[in-house]
Amino acid sequence: MSIKLYNTLTTKIEEIETIKENEVSMYHCGPTVYDYLHIGNMKMYLFADILRRTFEFSGYTIKQVINITDVGHLVSDSNDGEDKIEKSAVENNKTAKEIADFFINIFFDDLKKMNIETTGTIFPKATDTIPEQIILIQKLESEGHTYKTEDGIYFDVSTFPDYGKLGNIDLEGLQAGKRIEFNEEKHTPYDFALWKFSPKNKIRQQEWKSPWGVGFPGWHIECSAMAQKYLGNTFDIHTGGIDHIPGHHNNEIAQSECANHAPLAHIWMHGAFMNWKDKKMSKSDGTFITLTDLENQNISPLSYRYFLLQARYSQPLFFEIEDIKASQTAYYRLKNRIQDILKNNIVIDENSIIKKMAGIIENDLDTPKLLAYLWDLVNEENINKKIIEKFDSILGLKLLKQDNIPEEILALKVERDLARSNKDFTKSDELRDKIKNLGYEVLDTPDGTKIKK
């Protein structure tokens, strides 16, 4: 079998041929570290994780970059407004570096909670690649792709006739003042900042000297420079959210292809949103839930991972806490069922199962179908440890890991056992319900009381 993925650039599912045999190079748009990540953000990193795990399952080695934006991302996602990092620093009476470092650590903690594989992954910061960004802008300038305004150096979209080819963007249909900010000095509304000059009436915490004046890089040039530094002029796959298609990713393509005269990436993939009611979950307007918020409701991050795996990366999801709780119930039922089956020594046809697994996940990362296939095998009791390990290498659910029972639950178990021995069945039932409400199942067996998540 071979891996087939949907390419936003060609609007087709394509059979993947990587630049280097048995190696895949991938760049994923990472976080802007000015606030906590919400669970919609984590949907995107799970998408990147499943992509990586699929290639590893199929025998590829991985070159993976997830960038960290710690400067230059303005509140408008365009060319005007405050820098998100600097704005957060002022609001919290911290330095920009303190803000960035704090939320970078939270980001890594969240990746670990969600069991996102990061072994060997490169996490470059925008602030660590300023020289590379300046060199890239100079190259664009030397080839006639830039112009200067009062507030910065801009890319001239008219010098790249293919602008908007990703997603077949209708430039005439875009309106200045919405996703693209209006600026009277810009030649067209679609031109974007490569380098912004520091305001004359305000001192920025993050600014650098450049051939054009003191300032800071635009958001788009950062990704092109970091991708080029670690993956070369052309790499295999670039991913991000669907909101990156009209602006950010088309801007990356334009500046990179003009500078390097080569495609930036062969495959472009985009994840759909986690929606909050009728709109996408967003940090900027406060409609977001974090992993910690879920944990405070006794929902584990891996249960949320299970919830996400029930839809393809390209399918939008809607936040409903009851749906996530239902996924947690299914997740722990699956783990418990697997533990019960593995107590028996079952002979199975491993090769045919692994072949079918590959056919499912290599078809544009079909995690819902793979999860359903696992349930079929579990219901048929047609599994062994090796097969569960194979499934888990893709799904990342820690299916074989035994969960530690908290001391609080164990204390309630002891209290209930005492009530049962005293034949106080009313109290025993009350304690069973209390344990259940805390997310654990009580099993009365001939060998005594057992507790399961």
C-alpha positions, 0 to 999 in steps of 0.5 A: 500500500502507499499513503494517499493524502488530500492536497489543498493545492491540487484539490485532489487525493494524491499518492505520496512520493516523497523527495527522499525515499523512505523519508518525509519532511513536514512543517506544521504551523505552530502556536503564537505563544501569547495565551493558553492553547485551547482544545481547538488548537490541540486538534491541529497538533493531533492532526500533525501527530497522526500524520507523523505516526502514519508515516512511521507506521509505513516505515518512513523516517521523519523530519518534522518542524513545528514553529513557535511564533514569539514575535510579529503576529499582529492582532489583526493577523495582517499588517496592522494592530498590536503585536500579540506577544507585546500586548500580552506582556503589557496586560500582564506586567511582564516582559515579552520573553517572560510571556513567551517562555511561560506559554511555551512551557504550557504548550509542551505540557499540553503536547505531553498530556495529549501524547503528541509524539515530539521525539526529534521534532524541531521547534524553532522560535521566530526570534532565533531566526531573525538573520535568516528572515532578513536575508530572505527579505534582501533576496526578495528585494534584489529581485524586485518583489518588495517596496517600502512604505512609511510603516515597513517593507512590503511584498508586491503580490503583482510580481507573483502571478500565481498568488492565491493558487492555494485554495483558488482564492478569488482576489477580486472577492476579497475585501480590504478591511476584513481579513486583509487590512486597508492601507493607503500606501499598499499597491494592492490590498493583498500586499503584505508586510515582510518587515515592520518599522518600530513605531516612532512614538512607542518603544517595543520590547522586541525589535532588531536592526535591519538594512531598512531600519529598526523593527521586527519581521512580519508573521509570514516571512518567519515561517518561510525562513524557519522552514527553509533553514531546517527543511530546505527550499522545498519539502514534502508536506506543509500543514495548518488550519483552514484559516491559514489558506487565504492569507498566511499560506498563500503569502508563504508560497508567494515569498518562498517561490519568488526567492527560491524559484522552487515550490515551497511544499509539494503537499498542503494539508489543512485541518478543520476547526473545533467550533464553539456553537456557530463559530470557530473556537478562538483565543482572541474573543475568549471563546475557548476551553483548555485541556486544564478546563477539561481536567477540572471536569474529570476528563482526561486529555487522552479521552479528548484525544479519543473524541477527536479521533472519531472524526477525520482531521478535515471534518469540523467538530462542535464543542459539546461537553456531554459528547466528550464525556461520552467519549471518555466512557467509550475510551475507558470501556475500550481499555478495560475490554482489551485488558480482559481479552489479553488475559487469554492466549489468543492465536490470530492472523496478525499479518492480515490485520496489519495490512487492513490497518495500513489500508485504512490509515493510509487513505487520508488518515481515516482515524474514525474507520481505524477506531471502528476496526479496532472495536470490531476486533475487540468485540470479536476478541480477535486481538493480542498484545502485538496488534494492540501495540500496532493500533496504539502506534497510530492512535496514541491512546496508551491502550495498554497502560494501566491507570493508577487509582487515586487515593480518594477512590481507594479510600471510598472502596475501603469504606464501601467494603466495610459497609458491605461486611456490615450488611449496610447495603444502603450506604454501600450503594451510596458509596458505589454511586459516589465512586461512579460519579468520580469516573470509576466503576465498581465490580464485585467479583468472587475475588473481592471488589475491583475498581476500573476507570 
